[in-house]
């Protein structure tokens, strides 16, 4: 189930939270609720991806990136994600989601969501995001410039190259399978 109440609460709080530069990390505070849990009574692995959506929404709204993408008739779309789980989050525990952009190239933006409890990273979700238009993918530099941000991308961490190569390789395998089956 999508966390609609959390989404509404986040959206309502945006006006009272300051605008930030895209290179800045955002933080949202949350608590683990029963609908976040799996049968082992810790946060479900899929729920991390859903909660990361909320962190990303907070980031794109507060940085002006969402408005800038809409000015180009584009929407930010997650194409790939990976997750690393280090510790459990359990019922009623408080935690934060720290969201930041790791960097970008001519097609992709890489967004990191750190799930933090008691100053420890309990999990990380990294998403590879593109700005999709009716004509195709829009260069993130165009969106960031529209949002008033002209700095170059930070150097991408080495480990991100492996993630990107793996995602691209899987996409190619899927395209080849579809081609072999005559799916266009």
Residue pairs with C-beta under 8 A, 6 or more apart in sequence:
1 35
2 50
3 35
3 50
3 51
3 54
6 30
6 51
6 54
7 54
7 57
10 28
10 54
10 57
10 58
11 57
11 61
14 58
14 61
14 62
17 58
17 62
18 62
19 62
19 63
19 64
20 26
20 62
20 63
21 63
21 149
22 63
22 65
22 101
22 144
22 147
22 149
23 100
23 101
23 149
23 151
23 154
24 63
24 100
25 98
25 99
25 100
26 55
26 58
26 59
26 62
26 98
26 99
26 100
27 96
27 97
27 98
27 99
28 54
28 55
28 58
28 96
28 97
28 99
29 94
29 95
29 96
30 51
30 94
30 95
30 96
30 97
31 92
31 93
31 94
31 95
32 43
32 89
32 90
32 91
32 92
32 93
32 94
32 95
33 91
33 92
34 91
36 43
36 44
36 47
36 51
36 89
37 43
37 44
37 90
37 91
38 44
38 45
41 90
41 91
42 88
42 89
42 90
43 88
43 89
43 90
45 83
45 85
48 83
48 85
48 115
48 123
48 125
49 81
49 83
49 125
51 97
51 113
51 115
52 81
52 97
52 99
52 113
52 125
52 127
54 97
55 97
55 98
55 99
55 113
56 76
56 78
56 99
56 111
56 113
56 127
56 129
57 66
58 99
59 65
59 99
59 100
59 101
59 111
60 66
60 69
60 76
63 147
63 149
64 147
64 148
65 76
65 143
65 144
65 147
66 76
67 147
68 143
68 144
68 146
68 147
69 75
69 76
69 131
69 138
69 143
69 146
71 146
72 131
72 133
72 138
72 142
72 143
72 146
73 133
73 134
74 131
74 132
74 133
74 138
74 143
75 131
75 132
76 109
76 129
76 130
76 131
76 132
77 129
77 130
77 131
77 132
78 127
78 128
78 129
79 108
79 128
79 129
79 130
79 167
80 127
80 128
80 163
80 167
81 125
81 126
81 127
81 128
82 125
82 126
82 163
83 123
83 124
83 125
83 126
84 123
84 124
85 122
85 123
86 120
86 121
86 122
86 123
86 124
87 117
87 120
87 122
87 123
88 122
89 95
89 115
89 117
89 122
89 123
93 117
94 117
95 115
95 116
95 117
95 122
96 115
96 116
96 117
97 113
97 114
97 115
97 116
98 113
98 114
98 116
99 111
99 112
99 113
99 114
100 111
100 112
101 109
101 110
101 111
101 112
102 110
102 111
102 112
102 126
102 154
102 156
102 157
102 160
103 109
103 110
103 153
103 154
103 155
103 156
103 160
104 110
104 140
104 141
104 144
104 153
105 140
105 153
105 156
106 139
106 140
106 141
107 130
107 137
107 139
107 140
108 128
108 129
108 130
108 140
108 164
109 128
109 129
109 130
109 131
109 140
110 126
110 127
110 128
110 129
110 156
110 160
111 126
111 127
111 129
112 124
112 125
112 126
113 124
113 125
113 126
113 127
114 121
114 123
114 124
115 121
115 122
115 123
115 124
115 125
116 122
126 160
126 163
128 163
128 164
128 167
130 137
130 138
130 140
131 137
131 138
131 139
131 140
131 142
131 143
132 138
144 150
178 184
